[in-house]
Amino acid sequence: MASSSPSEPQRPLSPNIQLYRPQLTSVLSILNRFTGVLLSIAAVALVIWLLAAAAGPQAYAVVQAALASWTGQVTLFGCTFAFFLHFFGGIRHLVWDTVHGFELRTIYMSGWAVVAASIVMTAVAWIASVYIGR
Amino acid sequence: MERDDMRTPLARSIGLGSAKDGVHHWWMQRVSAIALVPLTVWFIAAIIAQTEADYTAFSPGCGIPSLIS
């Protein structure tokens, strides 16, 4: 059914996201939007944390227990990485706004720099957190 | 001045077209974005400093007047 008859010419397909091979540029673009949405949701969770602190020790203990749980820690770790990816991605966008760094070589270098910086800073944040927590 | 204006006389008279504040808005977005670079780092550091803080340690730490005790 989908195969074209010999009389029909093979027309190019539009770059559908399910057909297109993922590239660093496209993946980072998607992740920048995705982490932006995720961080907006995390901001609501942050307000819940502050509300619990304002409500009193009992409410705060509930939120602290949720954050200290296994799922809470994994979520926090994910949010930390999402923050740094969006943060460094945002700086990359600010550079692009000055009409710099659009050469193919540069755009891949800045892309990998964003990934590397995000991994390093997430690790630094959690090492600092564990150090302070002791 | 009217050389490149492709609007109809009616559209021109009722002021259709851009709102003329796009560039200013663009600049304000860049300014706020650059301001947020140090502010968010400071904010994350402030949250990390609250790791393992119990209620008595956290509450004055973020300047919340304690309503209970």
N, CA and C atoms of all chains as a GROMACS GRO file, in nm:
protein
  609
    1MET      N    1   0.085  -0.120   0.000
    1MET     CA    2   0.000   0.000   0.000
    1MET      C    3   0.088   0.125   0.000
    2ALA      N    4   0.187   0.124   0.090
    2ALA     CA    5   0.273   0.242   0.100
    2ALA      C    6   0.373   0.251  -0.015
    3SER      N    7   0.405   0.137  -0.077
    3SER     CA    8   0.504   0.139  -0.185
    3SER      C    9   0.448   0.215  -0.305
    4SER      N   10   0.534   0.296  -0.361
    4SER     CA   11   0.489   0.378  -0.473
    4SER      C   12   0.493   0.297  -0.602
    5SER      N   13   0.400   0.319  -0.688
    5SER     CA   14   0.397   0.251  -0.817
    5SER      C   15   0.508   0.308  -0.905
    6PRO      N   16   0.552   0.233  -1.004
    6PRO     CA   17   0.663   0.281  -1.088
    6PRO      C   18   0.635   0.416  -1.154
    7SER      N   19   0.508   0.443  -1.175
    7SER     CA   20   0.475   0.570  -1.240
    7SER      C   21   0.494   0.688  -1.145
    8GLU      N   22   0.482   0.660  -1.014
    8GLU     CA   23   0.495   0.770  -0.917
    8GLU      C   24   0.641   0.796  -0.884
    9PRO      N   25   0.687   0.918  -0.895
    9PRO     CA   26   0.826   0.947  -0.862
    9PRO      C   27   0.849   0.941  -0.710
   10GLN      N   28   0.973   0.904  -0.672
   10GLN     CA   29   1.010   0.902  -0.530
   10GLN      C   30   1.031   1.046  -0.484
   11ARG      N   31   0.940   1.095  -0.407
   11ARG     CA   32   0.952   1.233  -0.360
   11ARG      C   33   1.025   1.236  -0.227
   12PRO      N   34   1.100   1.341  -0.202
   12PRO     CA   35   1.171   1.347  -0.073
   12PRO      C   36   1.072   1.363   0.042
   13LEU      N   37   1.106   1.302   0.154
   13LEU     CA   38   1.022   1.313   0.272
   13LEU      C   39   1.065   1.436   0.352
   14SER      N   40   0.969   1.496   0.418
   14SER     CA   41   1.005   1.607   0.507
   14SER      C   42   1.078   1.550   0.628
   15PRO      N   43   1.168   1.629   0.690
   15PRO     CA   44   1.247   1.575   0.801
   15PRO      C   45   1.162   1.547   0.924
   16ASN      N   46   1.094   1.434   0.921
   16ASN     CA   47   1.016   1.392   1.036
   16ASN      C   48   1.109   1.347   1.148
   17ILE      N   49   1.074   1.382   1.270
   17ILE     CA   50   1.164   1.357   1.384
   17ILE      C   51   1.186   1.208   1.409
   18GLN      N   52   1.088   1.124   1.369
   18GLN     CA   53   1.104   0.980   1.390
   18GLN      C   54   1.192   0.915   1.283
   19LEU      N   55   1.208   0.985   1.170
   19LEU     CA   56   1.288   0.929   1.062
   19LEU      C   57   1.430   0.984   1.062
   20TYR      N   58   1.444   1.105   1.116
   20TYR     CA   59   1.571   1.174   1.106
   20TYR      C   60   1.672   1.113   1.202
   21ARG      N   61   1.793   1.093   1.157
   21ARG     CA   62   1.899   1.041   1.243
   21ARG      C   63   1.932   1.146   1.350
   22PRO      N   64   1.933   1.106   1.478
   22PRO     CA   65   1.966   1.204   1.582
   22PRO      C   66   2.109   1.254   1.568
   23GLN      N   67   2.123   1.384   1.582
   23GLN     CA   68   2.256   1.445   1.582
   23GLN      C   69   2.273   1.525   1.709
   24LEU      N   70   2.396   1.555   1.744
   24LEU     CA   71   2.422   1.632   1.868
   24LEU      C   72   2.343   1.761   1.868
   25THR      N   73   2.341   1.830   1.754
   25THR     CA   74   2.273   1.960   1.745
   25THR      C   75   2.124   1.946   1.771
   26SER      N   76   2.062   1.846   1.708
   26SER     CA   77   1.917   1.830   1.723
   26SER      C   78   1.883   1.778   1.863
   27VAL      N   79   1.964   1.684   1.913
   27VAL     CA   80   1.938   1.627   2.046
   27VAL      C   81   1.950   1.735   2.153
   28LEU      N   82   2.051   1.820   2.143
   28LEU     CA   83   2.068   1.927   2.242
   28LEU      C   84   1.956   2.030   2.231
   29SER      N   85   1.911   2.055   2.109
   29SER     CA   86   1.799   2.148   2.089
   29SER      C   87   1.674   2.096   2.159
   30ILE      N   88   1.647   1.967   2.137
   30ILE     CA   89   1.529   1.904   2.199
   30ILE      C   90   1.545   1.903   2.351
   31LEU      N   91   1.665   1.865   2.399
   31LEU     CA   92   1.688   1.857   2.543
   31LEU      C   93   1.678   1.994   2.609
   32ASN      N   94   1.718   2.100   2.538
   32ASN     CA   95   1.710   2.235   2.595
   32ASN      C   96   1.565   2.274   2.620
   33ARG      N   97   1.479   2.238   2.524
   33ARG     CA   98   1.336   2.266   2.543
   33ARG      C   99   1.278   2.177   2.653
   34PHE      N  100   1.315   2.048   2.648
   34PHE     CA  101   1.263   1.951   2.745
   34PHE      C  102   1.303   1.989   2.888
   35THR      N  103   1.432   2.025   2.907
   35THR     CA  104   1.478   2.061   3.042
   35THR      C  105   1.412   2.191   3.088
   36GLY      N  106   1.380   2.279   2.994
   36GLY     CA  107   1.310   2.403   3.028
   36GLY      C  108   1.174   2.374   3.089
   37VAL      N  109   1.102   2.281   3.028
   37VAL     CA  110   0.971   2.240   3.078
   37VAL      C  111   0.987   2.172   3.213
   38LEU      N  112   1.086   2.083   3.221
   38LEU     CA  113   1.112   2.007   3.344
   38LEU      C  114   1.144   2.100   3.460
   39LEU      N  115   1.225   2.204   3.435
   39LEU     CA  116   1.266   2.297   3.540
   39LEU      C  117   1.149   2.384   3.585
   40SER      N  118   1.055   2.409   3.495
   40SER     CA  119   0.934   2.482   3.534
   40SER      C  120   0.854   2.400   3.634
   41ILE      N  121   0.847   2.268   3.608
   41ILE     CA  122   0.777   2.179   3.702
   41ILE      C  123   0.854   2.172   3.833
   42ALA      N  124   0.988   2.166   3.823
   42ALA     CA  125   1.072   2.161   3.943
   42ALA      C  126   1.055   2.288   4.026
   43ALA      N  127   1.029   2.401   3.960
   43ALA     CA  128   1.008   2.527   4.032
   43ALA      C  129   0.883   2.519   4.119
   44VAL      N  130   0.781   2.447   4.070
   44VAL     CA  131   0.659   2.427   4.150
   44VAL      C  132   0.692   2.342   4.273
   45ALA      N  133   0.773   2.237   4.252
   45ALA     CA  134   0.814   2.152   4.364
   45ALA      C  135   0.893   2.232   4.466
   46LEU      N  136   0.974   2.324   4.417
   46LEU     CA  137   1.053   2.410   4.506
   46LEU      C  138   0.962   2.496   4.594
   47VAL      N  139   0.856   2.547   4.535
   47VAL     CA  140   0.761   2.629   4.610
   47VAL      C  141   0.691   2.544   4.716
   48ILE      N  142   0.662   2.418   4.682
   48ILE     CA  143   0.601   2.326   4.779
   48ILE      C  144   0.695   2.306   4.898
   49TRP      N  145   0.823   2.293   4.867
   49TRP     CA  146   0.927   2.278   4.972
   49TRP      C  147   0.927   2.400   5.064
   50LEU      N  148   0.925   2.520   5.004
   50LEU     CA  149   0.926   2.644   5.083
   50LEU      C  150   0.797   2.661   5.162
   51LEU      N  151   0.684   2.621   5.101
   51LEU     CA  152   0.555   2.629   5.171
   51LEU      C  153   0.555   2.538   5.292
   52ALA      N  154   0.615   2.419   5.275
   52ALA     CA  155   0.622   2.324   5.386
   52ALA      C  156   0.706   2.382   5.499
   53ALA      N  157   0.816   2.450   5.462
   53ALA     CA  158   0.902   2.512   5.563
   53ALA      C  159   0.827   2.623   5.635
   54ALA      N  160   0.743   2.696   5.562
   54ALA     CA  161   0.665   2.804   5.622
   54ALA      C  162   0.553   2.749   5.708
   55ALA      N  163   0.503   2.630   5.670
   55ALA     CA  164   0.388   2.573   5.743
   55ALA      C  165   0.428   2.520   5.879
   56GLY      N  166   0.553   2.472   5.892
   56GLY     CA  167   0.596   2.424   6.022
   56GLY      C  168   0.680   2.299   6.017
   57PRO      N  169   0.730   2.257   6.133
   57PRO     CA  170   0.824   2.143   6.137
   57PRO      C  171   0.765   2.013   6.085
   58GLN      N  172   0.636   1.989   6.110
   58GLN     CA  173   0.577   1.861   6.067
   58GLN      C  174   0.570   1.852   5.915
   59ALA      N  175   0.519   1.957   5.852
   59ALA     CA  176   0.509   1.959   5.706
   59ALA      C  177   0.648   1.954   5.643
   60TYR      N  178   0.742   2.022   5.706
   60TYR     CA  179   0.880   2.024   5.654
   60TYR      C  180   0.943   1.885   5.663
   61ALA      N  181   0.914   1.814   5.771
   61ALA     CA  182   0.968   1.678   5.788
   61ALA      C  183   0.917   1.584   5.680
   62VAL      N  184   0.790   1.602   5.641
   62VAL     CA  185   0.731   1.518   5.536
   62VAL      C  186   0.805   1.541   5.405
   63VAL      N  187   0.826   1.668   5.369
   63VAL     CA  188   0.895   1.700   5.244
   63VAL      C  189   1.041   1.653   5.248
   64GLN      N  190   1.105   1.672   5.365
   64GLN     CA  191   1.244   1.627   5.378
   64GLN      C  192   1.257   1.476   5.360
   65ALA      N  193   1.160   1.403   5.416
   65ALA     CA  194   1.161   1.257   5.403
   65ALA      C  195   1.143   1.217   5.256
   66ALA      N  196   1.055   1.288   5.187
   66ALA     CA  197   1.033   1.260   5.044
   66ALA      C  198   1.159   1.289   4.963
   67LEU      N  199   1.227   1.398   4.996
   67LEU     CA  200   1.349   1.435   4.924
   67LEU      C  201   1.463   1.339   4.954
   68ALA      N  202   1.466   1.289   5.078
   68ALA     CA  203   1.575   1.199   5.119
   68ALA      C  204   1.554   1.056   5.070
   69SER      N  205   1.431   1.025   5.024
   69SER     CA  206   1.404   0.889   4.976
   69SER      C  207   1.481   0.862   4.847
   70TRP      N  208   1.485   0.734   4.812
   70TRP     CA  209   1.559   0.690   4.693
   70TRP      C  210   1.508   0.761   4.568
   71THR      N  211   1.375   0.763   4.551
   71THR     CA  212   1.316   0.828   4.433
   71THR      C  213   1.339   0.979   4.437
   72GLY      N  214   1.331   1.035   4.558
   72GLY     CA  215   1.354   1.179   4.572
   72GLY      C  216   1.495   1.218   4.532
   73GLN      N  217   1.591   1.136   4.572
   73GLN     CA  218   1.731   1.165   4.541
   73GLN      C  219   1.758   1.153   4.390
   74VAL      N  220   1.699   1.049   4.328
   74VAL     CA  221   1.716   1.031   4.183
   74VAL      C  222   1.654   1.149   4.108
   75THR      N  223   1.536   1.193   4.154
   75THR     CA  224   1.469   1.308   4.092
   75THR      C  225   1.553   1.434   4.108
   76LEU      N  226   1.606   1.454   4.229
   76LEU     CA  227   1.690   1.572   4.254
   76LEU      C  228   1.815   1.570   4.165
   77PHE      N  229   1.874   1.450   4.151
   77PHE     CA  230   1.993   1.437   4.067
   77PHE      C  231   1.959   1.471   3.922
   78GLY      N  232   1.845   1.419   3.875
   78GLY     CA  233   1.800   1.449   3.739
   78GLY      C  234   1.774   1.598   3.719
   79CYS      N  235   1.715   1.661   3.822
   79CYS     CA  236   1.687   1.804   3.814
   79CYS      C  237   1.816   1.885   3.811
   80THR      N  238   1.916   1.838   3.887
   80THR     CA  239   2.046   1.908   3.887
   80THR      C  240   2.108   1.903   3.748
   81PHE      N  241   2.107   1.784   3.688
   81PHE     CA  242   2.164   1.771   3.553
   81PHE      C  243   2.083   1.853   3.452
   82ALA      N  244   1.951   1.850   3.466
   82ALA     CA  245   1.864   1.928   3.377
   82ALA      C  246   1.894   2.077   3.390
   83PHE      N  247   1.916   2.121   3.516
   83PHE     CA  248   1.947   2.262   3.537
   83PHE      C  249   2.076   2.301   3.465
   84PHE      N  250   2.182   2.222   3.484
   84PHE     CA  251   2.310   2.260   3.424
   84PHE      C  252   2.307   2.248   3.272
   85LEU      N  253   2.234   2.150   3.220
   85LEU     CA  254   2.222   2.139   3.074
   85LEU      C  255   2.150   2.262   3.016
   86HIS      N  256   2.045   2.305   3.085
   86HIS     CA  257   1.971   2.422   3.040
   86HIS      C  258   2.053   2.550   3.060
   87PHE      N  259   2.128   2.551   3.170
   87PHE     CA  260   2.212   2.667   3.204
   87PHE      C  261   2.321   2.688   3.097
   88PHE      N  262   2.398   2.582   3.070
   88PHE     CA  263   2.506   2.595   2.972
   88PHE      C  264   2.450   2.607   2.829
   89GLY      N  265   2.338   2.539   2.804
   89GLY     CA  266   2.271   2.556   2.675
   89GLY      C  267   2.225   2.699   2.654
   90GLY      N  268   2.179   2.762   2.763
   90GLY     CA  269   2.136   2.901   2.756
   90GLY      C  270   2.251   2.996   2.726
   91ILE      N  271   2.367   2.967   2.786
   91ILE     CA  272   2.486   3.050   2.759
   91ILE      C  273   2.526   3.033   2.612
   92ARG      N  274   2.515   2.910   2.561
   92ARG     CA  275   2.545   2.883   2.419
   92ARG      C  276   2.451   2.965   2.329
   93HIS      N  277   2.325   2.973   2.372
   93HIS     CA  278   2.228   3.052   2.295
   93HIS      C  279   2.264   3.201   2.299
   94LEU      N  280   2.311   3.248   2.415
   94LEU     CA  281   2.350   3.389   2.427
   94LEU      C  282   2.466   3.421   2.333
   95VAL      N  283   2.559   3.327   2.318
   95VAL     CA  284   2.669   3.345   2.224
   95VAL      C  285   2.615   3.348   2.081
   96TRP      N  286   2.522   3.258   2.052
   96TRP     CA  287   2.463   3.255   1.917
   96TRP      C  288   2.392   3.387   1.885
   97ASP      N  289   2.334   3.449   1.991
   97ASP     CA  290   2.263   3.576   1.969
   97ASP      C  291   2.356   3.686   1.920
   98THR      N  292   2.487   3.670   1.945
   98THR     CA  293   2.584   3.767   1.896
   98THR      C  294   2.632   3.730   1.755
   99VAL      N  295   2.563   3.632   1.694
   99VAL     CA  296   2.593   3.583   1.558
   99VAL      C  297   2.736   3.527   1.551
  100HIS      N  298   2.771   3.448   1.654
  100HIS     CA  299   2.900   3.379   1.655
  100HIS      C  300   2.878   3.229   1.678
  101GLY      N  301   2.970   3.150   1.629
  101GLY     CA  302   2.972   3.007   1.661
  101GLY      C  303   2.879   2.922   1.579
  102PHE      N  304   2.846   2.962   1.458
  102PHE     CA  305   2.754   2.884   1.376
  102PHE      C  306   2.826   2.792   1.278
  103GLU      N  307   2.960   2.798   1.273
  103GLU     CA  308   3.032   2.707   1.185
  103GLU      C  309   3.013   2.565   1.236
  104LEU      N  310   3.010   2.469   1.145
  104LEU     CA  311   2.980   2.331   1.181
  104LEU      C  312   3.074   2.278   1.289
  105ARG      N  313   3.204   2.309   1.273
  105ARG     CA  314   3.304   2.264   1.369
  105ARG      C  315   3.281   2.328   1.506
  106THR      N  316   3.255   2.459   1.506
  106THR     CA  317   3.233   2.533   1.631
  106THR      C  318   3.106   2.486   1.701
  107ILE      N  319   3.003   2.462   1.622
  107ILE     CA  320   2.874   2.428   1.682
  107ILE      C  321   2.881   2.292   1.750
  108TYR      N  322   2.963   2.201   1.694
  108TYR     CA  323   2.980   2.070   1.757
  108TYR      C  324   3.069   2.081   1.880
  109MET      N  325   3.172   2.165   1.872
  109MET     CA  326   3.261   2.184   1.987
  109MET      C  327   3.184   2.244   2.105
  110SER      N  328   3.103   2.348   2.078
  110SER     CA  329   3.026   2.410   2.187
  110SER      C  330   2.923   2.313   2.242
  111GLY      N  331   2.868   2.229   2.153
  111GLY     CA  332   2.770   2.129   2.197
  111GLY      C  333   2.831   2.029   2.294
  112TRP      N  334   2.946   1.975   2.257
  112TRP     CA  335   3.013   1.880   2.347
  112TRP      C  336   3.061   1.948   2.474
  113ALA      N  337   3.098   2.076   2.464
  113ALA     CA  338   3.138   2.152   2.583
  113ALA      C  339   3.022   2.164   2.680
  114VAL      N  340   2.901   2.185   2.627
  114VAL     CA  341   2.781   2.194   2.711
  114VAL      C  342   2.758   2.061   2.783
  115VAL      N  343   2.770   1.951   2.710
  115VAL     CA  344   2.749   1.818   2.769
  115VAL      C  345   2.854   1.792   2.878
  116ALA      N  346   2.980   1.819   2.847
  116ALA     CA  347   3.089   1.793   2.943
  116ALA      C  348   3.074   1.881   3.067
  117ALA      N  349   3.047   2.010   3.047
  117ALA     CA  350   3.033   2.103   3.159
  117ALA      C  351   2.914   2.063   3.248
  118SER      N  352   2.806   2.016   3.186
  118SER     CA  353   2.688   1.975   3.264
  118SER      C  354   2.719   1.855   3.351
  119ILE      N  355   2.791   1.757   3.294
  119ILE     CA  356   2.827   1.636   3.371
  119ILE      C  357   2.920   1.674   3.486
  120VAL      N  358   3.020   1.756   3.457
  120VAL     CA  359   3.118   1.794   3.560
  120VAL      C  360   3.049   1.873   3.672
  121MET      N  361   2.966   1.971   3.635
  121MET     CA  362   2.903   2.056   3.736
  121MET      C  363   2.799   1.981   3.818
  122THR      N  364   2.731   1.883   3.756
  122THR     CA  365   2.638   1.800   3.833
  122THR      C  366   2.715   1.720   3.938
  123ALA      N  367   2.829   1.665   3.896
  123ALA     CA  368   2.914   1.590   3.989
  123ALA      C  369   2.965   1.681   4.101
  124VAL      N  370   3.010   1.800   4.065
  124VAL     CA  371   3.062   1.896   4.164
  124VAL      C  372   2.952   1.932   4.264
  125ALA      N  373   2.831   1.958   4.215
  125ALA     CA  374   2.719   1.995   4.302
  125ALA      C  375   2.688   1.885   4.402
  126TRP      N  376   2.692   1.761   4.354
  126TRP     CA  377   2.656   1.649   4.443
  126TRP      C  378   2.768   1.614   4.538
  127ILE      N  379   2.889   1.630   4.495
  127ILE     CA  380   3.002   1.608   4.587
  127ILE      C  381   2.998   1.713   4.697
  128ALA      N  382   2.970   1.838   4.658
  128ALA     CA  383   2.959   1.947   4.757
  128ALA      C  384   2.845   1.919   4.853
  129SER      N  385   2.733   1.870   4.799
  129SER     CA  386   2.616   1.841   4.882
  129SER      C  387   2.645   1.730   4.983
  130VAL      N  388   2.714   1.625   4.938
  130VAL     CA  389   2.748   1.514   5.027
  130VAL      C  390   2.846   1.561   5.133
  131TYR      N  391   2.941   1.646   5.092
  131TYR     CA  392   3.042   1.700   5.184
  131TYR      C  393   2.976   1.785   5.293
  132ILE      N  394   2.880   1.869   5.253
  132ILE     CA  395   2.811   1.956   5.348
  132ILE      C  396   2.719   1.873   5.439
  133GLY      N  397   2.661   1.768   5.381
  133GLY     CA  398   2.566   1.685   5.454
  133GLY      C  399   2.628   1.605   5.567
  134ARG      N  400   2.759   1.584   5.562
  134ARG     CA  401   2.824   1.501   5.664
  134ARG      C  402   2.838   1.574   5.796
  135MET      N  403   1.047   5.756   0.176
  135MET     CA  404   1.004   5.690   0.299
  135MET      C  405   0.897   5.586   0.268
  136GLU      N  406   0.806   5.621   0.180
  136GLU     CA  407   0.697   5.530   0.146
  136GLU      C  408   0.736   5.430   0.038
  137ARG      N  409   0.859   5.436  -0.003
  137ARG     CA  410   0.906   5.356  -0.116
  137ARG      C  411   0.883   5.206  -0.093
  138ASP      N  412   0.921   5.156   0.026
  138ASP     CA  413   0.914   5.012   0.052
  138ASP      C  414   0.786   4.973   0.127
  139ASP      N  415   0.699   5.068   0.151
  139ASP     CA  416   0.578   5.038   0.226
  139ASP      C  417   0.477   4.970   0.136
  140MET      N  418   0.453   4.841   0.162
  140MET     CA  419   0.361   4.766   0.076
  140MET      C  420   0.221   4.758   0.136
  141ARG      N  421   0.200   4.829   0.244
  141ARG     CA  422   0.068   4.827   0.305
  141ARG      C  423  -0.029   4.912   0.223
  142THR      N  424  -0.154   4.877   0.236
  142THR     CA  425  -0.256   4.956   0.167
  142THR      C  426  -0.274   5.087   0.244
  143PRO      N  427  -0.328   5.189   0.181
  143PRO     CA  428  -0.352   5.316   0.254
  143PRO      C  429  -0.438   5.297   0.377
  144LEU      N  430  -0.535   5.204   0.368
  144LEU     CA  431  -0.622   5.178   0.485
  144LEU      C  432  -0.541   5.120   0.600
  145ALA      N  433  -0.457   5.017   0.568
  145ALA     CA  434  -0.375   4.954   0.672
  145ALA      C  435  -0.283   5.056   0.737
  146ARG      N  436  -0.228   5.148   0.656
  146ARG     CA  437  -0.137   5.251   0.708
  146ARG      C  438  -0.212   5.348   0.800
  147SER      N  439  -0.334   5.382   0.759
  147SER     CA  440  -0.408   5.480   0.837
  147SER      C  441  -0.455   5.424   0.971
  148ILE      N  442  -0.484   5.293   0.977
  148ILE     CA  443  -0.526   5.237   1.106
  148ILE      C  444  -0.408   5.177   1.182
  149GLY      N  445  -0.285   5.199   1.130
  149GLY     CA  446  -0.163   5.165   1.205
  149GLY      C  447  -0.132   5.018   1.215
  150LEU      N  448  -0.166   4.938   1.112
  150LEU     CA  449  -0.129   4.798   1.114
  150LEU      C  450   0.022   4.785   1.093
  151GLY      N  451   0.075   4.672   1.135
  151GLY     CA  452   0.219   4.648   1.122
  151GLY      C  453   0.278   4.608   1.255
  152SER      N  454   0.412   4.615   1.264
  152SER     CA  455   0.478   4.573   1.388
  152SER      C  456   0.448   4.674   1.499
  153ALA      N  457   0.462   4.624   1.625
  153ALA     CA  458   0.433   4.710   1.739
  153ALA      C  459   0.549   4.804   1.770
  154LYS      N  460   0.662   4.788   1.702
  154LYS     CA  461   0.780   4.874   1.712
  154LYS      C  462   0.853   4.863   1.846
  155ASP      N  463   0.819   4.760   1.927
  155ASP     CA  464   0.895   4.744   2.050
  155ASP      C  465   0.962   4.607   2.057
  156GLY      N  466   0.974   4.543   1.943
  156GLY     CA  467   1.035   4.409   1.939
  156GLY      C  468   1.182   4.410   1.977
  157VAL      N  469   1.256   4.508   1.928
  157VAL     CA  470   1.400   4.514   1.957
  157VAL      C  471   1.424   4.537   2.106
  158HIS      N  472   1.344   4.627   2.163
  158HIS     CA  473   1.358   4.654   2.306
  158HIS      C  474   1.329   4.529   2.389
  159HIS      N  475   1.223   4.458   2.350
  159HIS     CA  476   1.187   4.336   2.422
  159HIS      C  477   1.296   4.231   2.408
  160TRP      N  478   1.352   4.220   2.288
  160TRP     CA  479   1.462   4.125   2.263
  160TRP      C  480   1.579   4.157   2.355
  161TRP      N  481   1.613   4.286   2.364
  161TRP     CA  482   1.726   4.327   2.448
  161TRP      C  483   1.699   4.300   2.596
  162MET      N  484   1.576   4.325   2.640
  162MET     CA  485   1.542   4.301   2.780
  162MET      C  486   1.553   4.153   2.813
  163GLN      N  487   1.520   4.067   2.718
  163GLN     CA  488   1.535   3.923   2.740
  163GLN      C  489   1.682   3.886   2.754
  164ARG      N  490   1.769   3.947   2.672
  164ARG     CA  491   1.914   3.917   2.684
  164ARG      C  492   1.966   3.966   2.819
  165VAL      N  493   1.924   4.090   2.857
  165VAL     CA  494   1.973   4.148   2.983
  165VAL      C  495   1.931   4.061   3.102
  166SER      N  496   1.803   4.019   3.104
  166SER     CA  497   1.757   3.936   3.215
  166SER      C  498   1.824   3.799   3.213
  167ALA      N  499   1.851   3.747   3.092
  167ALA     CA  500   1.918   3.617   3.083
  167ALA      C  501   2.060   3.624   3.139
  168ILE      N  502   2.131   3.732   3.104
  168ILE     CA  503   2.269   3.747   3.153
  168ILE      C  504   2.268   3.768   3.305
  169ALA      N  505   2.169   3.844   3.354
  169ALA     CA  506   2.160   3.865   3.499
  169ALA      C  507   2.132   3.733   3.572
  170LEU      N  508   2.057   3.644   3.507
  170LEU     CA  509   2.021   3.518   3.570
  170LEU      C  510   2.138   3.420   3.577
  171VAL      N  511   2.242   3.441   3.497
  171VAL     CA  512   2.356   3.348   3.500
  171VAL      C  513   2.419   3.343   3.639
  172PRO      N  514   2.464   3.457   3.697
  172PRO     CA  515   2.516   3.447   3.835
  172PRO      C  516   2.408   3.419   3.938
  173LEU      N  517   2.287   3.470   3.917
  173LEU     CA  518   2.181   3.454   4.017
  173LEU      C  519   2.140   3.308   4.035
  174THR      N  520   2.129   3.234   3.925
  174THR     CA  521   2.089   3.094   3.938
  174THR      C  522   2.199   3.010   4.001
  175VAL      N  523   2.325   3.042   3.969
  175VAL     CA  524   2.437   2.970   4.031
  175VAL      C  525   2.436   2.994   4.182
  176TRP      N  526   2.415   3.119   4.222
  176TRP     CA  527   2.405   3.154   4.363
  176TRP      C  528   2.289   3.080   4.429
  177PHE      N  529   2.178   3.073   4.358
  177PHE     CA  530   2.058   3.006   4.408
  177PHE      C  531   2.082   2.858   4.430
  178ILE      N  532   2.144   2.792   4.333
  178ILE     CA  533   2.174   2.649   4.346
  178ILE      C  534   2.269   2.625   4.463
  179ALA      N  535   2.369   2.713   4.476
  179ALA     CA  536   2.464   2.701   4.587
  179ALA      C  537   2.391   2.717   4.720
  180ALA      N  538   2.294   2.808   4.726
  180ALA     CA  539   2.217   2.830   4.848
  180ALA      C  540   2.136   2.706   4.884
  181ILE      N  541   2.082   2.638   4.783
  181ILE     CA  542   2.005   2.516   4.809
  181ILE      C  543   2.098   2.404   4.857
  182ILE      N  544   2.215   2.393   4.790
  182ILE     CA  545   2.312   2.289   4.829
  182ILE      C  546   2.354   2.309   4.974
  183ALA      N  547   2.368   2.436   5.015
  183ALA     CA  548   2.409   2.466   5.152
  183ALA      C  549   2.304   2.419   5.253
  184GLN      N  550   2.180   2.396   5.207
  184GLN     CA  551   2.073   2.352   5.297
  184GLN      C  552   2.063   2.201   5.306
  185THR      N  553   2.157   2.128   5.241
  185THR     CA  554   2.153   1.983   5.245
  185THR      C  555   2.153   1.934   5.389
  186GLU      N  556   2.061   1.842   5.417
  186GLU     CA  557   2.052   1.778   5.549
  186GLU      C  558   2.015   1.876   5.660
  187ALA      N  559   1.978   1.998   5.624
  187ALA     CA  560   1.939   2.094   5.727
  187ALA      C  561   1.803   2.055   5.784
  188ASP      N  562   1.793   2.050   5.916
  188ASP     CA  563   1.662   2.023   5.974
  188ASP      C  564   1.583   2.154   5.981
  189TYR      N  565   1.465   2.145   6.037
  189TYR     CA  566   1.376   2.262   6.035
  189TYR      C  567   1.436   2.383   6.104
  190THR      N  568   1.496   2.360   6.220
  190THR     CA  569   1.551   2.472   6.297
  190THR      C  570   1.670   2.537   6.225
  191ALA      N  571   1.743   2.456   6.147
  191ALA     CA  572   1.857   2.510   6.074
  191ALA      C  573   1.812   2.580   5.946
  192PHE      N  574   1.710   2.522   5.880
  192PHE     CA  575   1.668   2.573   5.751
  192PHE      C  576   1.586   2.701   5.764
  193SER      N  577   1.496   2.703   5.860
  193SER     CA  578   1.400   2.813   5.870
  193SER      C  579   1.466   2.951   5.879
  194PRO      N  580   1.560   2.973   5.973
  194PRO     CA  581   1.625   3.104   5.973
  194PRO      C  582   1.718   3.122   5.854
  195GLY      N  583   1.766   3.007   5.802
  195GLY     CA  584   1.860   3.012   5.689
  195GLY      C  585   1.801   3.079   5.568
  196CYS      N  586   1.674   3.060   5.544
  196CYS     CA  587   1.613   3.124   5.427
  196CYS      C  588   1.523   3.239   5.469
  197GLY      N  589   1.538   3.282   5.591
  197GLY     CA  590   1.473   3.404   5.634
  197GLY      C  591   1.323   3.396   5.651
  198ILE      N  592   1.273   3.275   5.676
  198ILE     CA  593   1.129   3.261   5.696
  198ILE      C  594   1.099   3.286   5.843
  199PRO      N  595   1.013   3.382   5.874
  199PRO     CA  596   0.976   3.400   6.013
  199PRO      C  597   0.901   3.278   6.063
  200SER      N  598   0.948   3.222   6.169
  200SER     CA  599   0.885   3.099   6.219
  200SER      C  600   0.747   3.131   6.277
  201LEU      N  601   0.647   3.066   6.223
  201LEU     CA  602   0.510   3.094   6.266
  201LEU      C  603   0.471   3.006   6.383
  202ILE      N  604   0.546   2.896   6.402
  202ILE     CA  605   0.503   2.797   6.501
  202ILE      C  606   0.574   2.821   6.634
  203SER      N  607   0.704   2.809   6.635
  203SER     CA  608   0.778   2.817   6.762
  203SER      C  609   0.814   2.960   6.796
   0.00000   0.00000   0.00000
